[in-house]
Amino acid sequence: MEGNNPESYAGIGAFVPRTARDREMWDRLVAFCDKEPKAFERDPATSHVTGSAFVLSADRASVLLTHHRKLGRWFQLGGHCDGLADAHFTAWKEAYEESGLRRIRPLSDRVIDVDIHAIPQNPREVGHWHYDVRYLFQAEAGEPQSSAESKALAWVPLNRLSDVTDSEGVLILPEKLEQFLSDHC
């Protein structure tokens, strides 16, 4: 499905759905952006688009994960668009802010994955949905340093992700990576 208003999701970029899951996530994201004028704003009452970065190590054998301070789980780097209708830029900016790395290179401006997941209610906001758009990057300089948003950062070998997380949105990376690199990088 492509939306009725391509401008509503122009800040996301190109995505090639390869599986039924990919198609469902893409269709839901496009439909959300089509109907929600505040899709890129940080409003839990309407849910919102977020941008995430899978940052690979220089040898592309590991991905940098953050132990999220609020959620107490390991995830990829990323955050809210905060009104900027550019999810790739958001992912890149958040990767810098959350990693402490000095240089991060985008491997493609294409979307590697879309993951729509529920954010539970907490004392500051109602439960809502994150329409998370993921992009692929590679670390080029600097050492990871935790930010205020994380308890820790770790380079996790791609073949050991299940040792640290049960998040399907993170565990999907190895199965998508080789084909994505071959097609787009």
Buried (B, 14 or more C-beta within 10 A) or exposed (E): EEBEEEEBBEBBBEBEBEEEBBBBBBBBBBBBBBEBEEBBBBBBEBBBBBBBBBBBBEEBEBBBBBBBEEEEBBBBBBBBBEEBBBBBBBBBBBBBEBBEBEEBBBBBEBBBBBBBEEBEEEEEEEEBBBBBBBBBBBBEEEEBEBBEBBEEBBBBEBEEBEEBBEBEBBEBBBEBBEEBBEEBB
